Amino acid sequence: MSPLPGHLMSNSEPYTDVTTLPADWRYEQTVAEIETIINQIEAGDLDLADVFEQFTQAVTYLQQCEAFLGDRQGQLDLLLEQLGDPSDLG
């Protein structure tokens, strides 16, 4: 399986901070890749070594998604806080 642009395929450090995600990283594409990995594992067609490799890759992708969503949640919280403070609206 080829990696998505900017994604890790080895056991190197996963992305844990959204600022380290490559510019071409896309949440939807990463979720689709996770689903593909799950389907391959569930199909039972992979060797055990490949299962572990793909599982590790899925965990890395999930960490990327978690970092991305956490960052976006922080941005939304800040915007909502600003909406709640009329002095910030100009």
C-alpha beads as a LAMMPS data file, in Angstrom:
LAMMPS data file: protein, C-alpha beads

90 atoms
89 bonds

1 atom types
1 bond types

-500.0 500.0 xlo xhi
-500.0 500.0 ylo yhi
-500.0 500.0 zlo zhi

Masses

1 110.0

Atoms # bond

1 1 1 0.000 0.000 0.000
2 1 1 1.422 3.364 -0.925
3 1 1 1.256 6.171 1.596
4 1 1 -0.797 9.288 1.153
5 1 1 1.261 12.379 0.392
6 1 1 3.002 13.484 3.529
7 1 1 2.081 10.413 5.552
8 1 1 4.478 8.161 7.396
9 1 1 4.850 4.540 6.328
10 1 1 7.544 3.507 8.774
11 1 1 7.678 3.197 12.519
12 1 1 9.055 6.727 12.833
13 1 1 7.497 9.276 15.136
14 1 1 3.821 9.909 14.337
15 1 1 2.435 13.366 13.861
16 1 1 1.049 14.571 17.169
17 1 1 0.818 18.292 16.437
18 1 1 -1.312 19.666 13.640
19 1 1 1.409 22.220 12.824
20 1 1 3.649 19.351 11.699
21 1 1 1.114 17.956 9.230
22 1 1 2.170 18.469 5.609
23 1 1 0.360 21.142 3.606
24 1 1 -1.251 18.496 1.374
25 1 1 -2.648 16.486 4.330
26 1 1 -6.420 16.017 4.177
27 1 1 -8.649 14.688 6.967
28 1 1 -11.141 12.963 4.660
29 1 1 -8.384 11.259 2.686
30 1 1 -6.760 10.024 5.892
31 1 1 -10.056 8.643 7.216
32 1 1 -10.548 6.821 3.900
33 1 1 -7.063 5.331 4.268
34 1 1 -7.919 4.140 7.794
35 1 1 -11.086 2.502 6.455
36 1 1 -9.068 0.776 3.722
37 1 1 -6.630 -0.582 6.298
38 1 1 -9.482 -1.841 8.492
39 1 1 -11.089 -3.569 5.510
40 1 1 -7.798 -5.249 4.574
41 1 1 -7.249 -6.482 8.120
42 1 1 -10.838 -7.711 8.450
43 1 1 -10.618 -9.546 5.118
44 1 1 -7.898 -11.733 6.596
45 1 1 -5.804 -11.672 3.424
46 1 1 -2.691 -10.126 5.000
47 1 1 0.279 -11.908 6.486
48 1 1 0.656 -11.378 10.217
49 1 1 3.625 -9.042 9.696
50 1 1 1.536 -6.966 7.278
51 1 1 -1.324 -6.832 9.793
52 1 1 1.005 -5.345 12.398
53 1 1 2.455 -2.884 9.885
54 1 1 -0.980 -1.764 8.715
55 1 1 -2.281 -1.541 12.280
56 1 1 0.680 0.667 13.205
57 1 1 -0.022 2.855 10.185
58 1 1 -3.698 3.144 11.135
59 1 1 -2.716 4.270 14.639
60 1 1 -0.459 6.944 13.129
61 1 1 -3.294 8.134 10.894
62 1 1 -5.668 8.211 13.878
63 1 1 -3.176 10.317 15.831
64 1 1 -2.984 12.730 12.911
65 1 1 -6.776 12.985 12.789
66 1 1 -6.965 13.494 16.543
67 1 1 -4.392 16.309 16.386
68 1 1 -6.238 17.937 13.489
69 1 1 -9.637 17.731 15.199
70 1 1 -8.213 18.965 18.504
71 1 1 -6.743 21.985 16.746
72 1 1 -10.017 22.736 14.977
73 1 1 -11.948 22.361 18.244
74 1 1 -9.628 24.901 19.844
75 1 1 -10.238 27.302 16.974
76 1 1 -14.011 26.866 17.288
77 1 1 -13.881 27.380 21.055
78 1 1 -11.960 30.614 20.553
79 1 1 -14.438 31.865 17.950
80 1 1 -17.398 30.993 20.172
81 1 1 -15.741 32.758 23.092
82 1 1 -15.298 35.862 20.942
83 1 1 -18.952 35.718 19.895
84 1 1 -19.947 35.614 23.550
85 1 1 -17.979 38.796 24.303
86 1 1 -19.684 41.773 22.567
87 1 1 -16.637 43.991 23.086
88 1 1 -14.702 41.797 20.648
89 1 1 -17.227 42.290 17.836
90 1 1 -16.074 45.805 17.037

Bonds

1 1 1 2
2 1 2 3
3 1 3 4
4 1 4 5
5 1 5 6
6 1 6 7
7 1 7 8
8 1 8 9
9 1 9 10
10 1 10 11
11 1 11 12
12 1 12 13
13 1 13 14
14 1 14 15
15 1 15 16
16 1 16 17
17 1 17 18
18 1 18 19
19 1 19 20
20 1 20 21
21 1 21 22
22 1 22 23
23 1 23 24
24 1 24 25
25 1 25 26
26 1 26 27
27 1 27 28
28 1 28 29
29 1 29 30
30 1 30 31
31 1 31 32
32 1 32 33
33 1 33 34
34 1 34 35
35 1 35 36
36 1 36 37
37 1 37 38
38 1 38 39
39 1 39 40
40 1 40 41
41 1 41 42
42 1 42 43
43 1 43 44
44 1 44 45
45 1 45 46
46 1 46 47
47 1 47 48
48 1 48 49
49 1 49 50
50 1 50 51
51 1 51 52
52 1 52 53
53 1 53 54
54 1 54 55
55 1 55 56
56 1 56 57
57 1 57 58
58 1 58 59
59 1 59 60
60 1 60 61
61 1 61 62
62 1 62 63
63 1 63 64
64 1 64 65
65 1 65 66
66 1 66 67
67 1 67 68
68 1 68 69
69 1 69 70
70 1 70 71
71 1 71 72
72 1 72 73
73 1 73 74
74 1 74 75
75 1 75 76
76 1 76 77
77 1 77 78
78 1 78 79
79 1 79 80
80 1 80 81
81 1 81 82
82 1 82 83
83 1 83 84
84 1 84 85
85 1 85 86
86 1 86 87
87 1 87 88
88 1 88 89
89 1 89 90
